[in-house]
Amino acid sequence: MFARTHARRRNEWKRFWKAGVKAFEAGDYEKARFLFSDAVREARRFGETDPRFATCLNNLAMTFDMLGETAQAEAIYRRAIEADAKALEIQYGGFVTSLTNLAQMLADEDRIAEAVQLYDRAIAFLEALHGHDTLHIAPLLSEMARMCDQDGDYAQAEAALRRALAIREHAHGPDDLSVAVTLNNLAVSCDLRGKYDEAQALLERALDIFERRLGENHPKVAETLKNLGVLHDRQGRRLQAEACFARARSILEPDSRS
């Protein structure tokens, strides 16, 4: 009898957590807040280094964020990060998720420098776990570059994208779609720094990959053509720019084709 009662108590956290997830997905964030708070209370019984405790904290923080209570969300995210940091071998993925979730929230509040620091911390952790050139860090580098561009730190954005590009080329080869996406993003970053010739070469390479892998009328082709058109226009090459824009329009608006 005692054993059955003890087992039920040990599963209480999961009952509250599942109900919280259901309420969160239904958009009932106030109800989710109470349920995730109960889940945190029950999960704490396993110890604050247990991955279940950090998981519940992370969900609770997400709920406060959705309710607009960002100060409370930030405090709980930081608590989840510290809980995960104490048990990295067990739950390294949760640690990185907590870091990047908090970084995204801070970026939404225009606290870009703090967000970038958190991405640096996540990248350093994954490097220590998987090696310096691990594919795991490529998406984080790309996202960090986007934040740096948003903050006007184009040099750091470019450096992050160059590293992401090298990692993806090594892992997937030079003609992978993820390589083309990174080439496109790096070209935009080079354009912002006035490196027009390199930006053009990068865009033309990305365009070639997209055309060969996705077909000549794919939206990614149109997106790259528009970026190439902007680059030509910035340098006064009006005819080349208009040719790129016209072709992009013909892809996105088939009725405009002559």
VENDA-V509759 format. One record per residue. N is the residue number from 1. NEAR is the number of other C-alpha atoms within 12 Angstrom. Layout:
BEGIN
N:NEAR ; N:NEAR
END
This chain:
BEGIN
1:7 ; 2:8 ; 3:9 ; 4:10 ; 5:11 ; 6:12 ; 7:13 ; 8:15 ; 9:20 ; 10:21 ; 11:20 ; 12:26 ; 13:30 ; 14:26 ; 15:22 ; 16:30 ; 17:35 ; 18:22 ; 19:27 ; 20:33 ; 21:30 ; 22:20 ; 23:23 ; 24:28 ; 25:18 ; 26:13 ; 27:16 ; 28:20 ; 29:29 ; 30:25 ; 31:25 ; 32:34 ; 33:36 ; 34:26 ; 35:32 ; 36:41 ; 37:32 ; 38:28 ; 39:36 ; 40:38 ; 41:27 ; 42:29 ; 43:30 ; 44:25 ; 45:21 ; 46:20 ; 47:18 ; 48:26 ; 49:29 ; 50:29 ; 51:33 ; 52:34 ; 53:39 ; 54:46 ; 55:41 ; 56:45 ; 57:46 ; 58:43 ; 59:44 ; 60:45 ; 61:40 ; 62:41 ; 63:36 ; 64:32 ; 65:31 ; 66:24 ; 67:21 ; 68:18 ; 69:20 ; 70:24 ; 71:20 ; 72:24 ; 73:30 ; 74:34 ; 75:24 ; 76:34 ; 77:40 ; 78:32 ; 79:30 ; 80:41 ; 81:40 ; 82:29 ; 83:33 ; 84:35 ; 85:29 ; 86:22 ; 87:23 ; 88:24 ; 89:18 ; 90:17 ; 91:26 ; 92:31 ; 93:25 ; 94:36 ; 95:39 ; 96:38 ; 97:32 ; 98:42 ; 99:42 ; 100:37 ; 101:34 ; 102:42 ; 103:35 ; 104:32 ; 105:34 ; 106:29 ; 107:28 ; 108:20 ; 109:19 ; 110:17 ; 111:20 ; 112:28 ; 113:26 ; 114:26 ; 115:34 ; 116:38 ; 117:25 ; 118:35 ; 119:39 ; 120:28 ; 121:28 ; 122:37 ; 123:38 ; 124:23 ; 125:29 ; 126:31 ; 127:22 ; 128:18 ; 129:21 ; 130:15 ; 131:15 ; 132:19 ; 133:24 ; 134:26 ; 135:27 ; 136:26 ; 137:35 ; 138:35 ; 139:28 ; 140:39 ; 141:43 ; 142:40 ; 143:34 ; 144:40 ; 145:38 ; 146:33 ; 147:37 ; 148:32 ; 149:31 ; 150:24 ; 151:22 ; 152:18 ; 153:23 ; 154:28 ; 155:24 ; 156:29 ; 157:35 ; 158:36 ; 159:24 ; 160:35 ; 161:40 ; 162:28 ; 163:31 ; 164:38 ; 165:39 ; 166:29 ; 167:30 ; 168:31 ; 169:25 ; 170:19 ; 171:19 ; 172:18 ; 173:16 ; 174:22 ; 175:26 ; 176:26 ; 177:27 ; 178:31 ; 179:37 ; 180:38 ; 181:34 ; 182:42 ; 183:41 ; 184:41 ; 185:38 ; 186:44 ; 187:38 ; 188:38 ; 189:39 ; 190:32 ; 191:33 ; 192:25 ; 193:22 ; 194:18 ; 195:22 ; 196:26 ; 197:20 ; 198:23 ; 199:33 ; 200:36 ; 201:24 ; 202:34 ; 203:41 ; 204:27 ; 205:30 ; 206:39 ; 207:39 ; 208:28 ; 209:30 ; 210:32 ; 211:25 ; 212:19 ; 213:20 ; 214:20 ; 215:16 ; 216:23 ; 217:25 ; 218:25 ; 219:23 ; 220:30 ; 221:37 ; 222:33 ; 223:32 ; 224:43 ; 225:40 ; 226:33 ; 227:37 ; 228:42 ; 229:33 ; 230:31 ; 231:37 ; 232:27 ; 233:22 ; 234:23 ; 235:20 ; 236:14 ; 237:16 ; 238:18 ; 239:16 ; 240:22 ; 241:24 ; 242:23 ; 243:21 ; 244:30 ; 245:29 ; 246:24 ; 247:29 ; 248:31 ; 249:26 ; 250:24 ; 251:26 ; 252:22 ; 253:17 ; 254:16 ; 255:9 ; 256:13 ; 257:13 ; 258:10
END
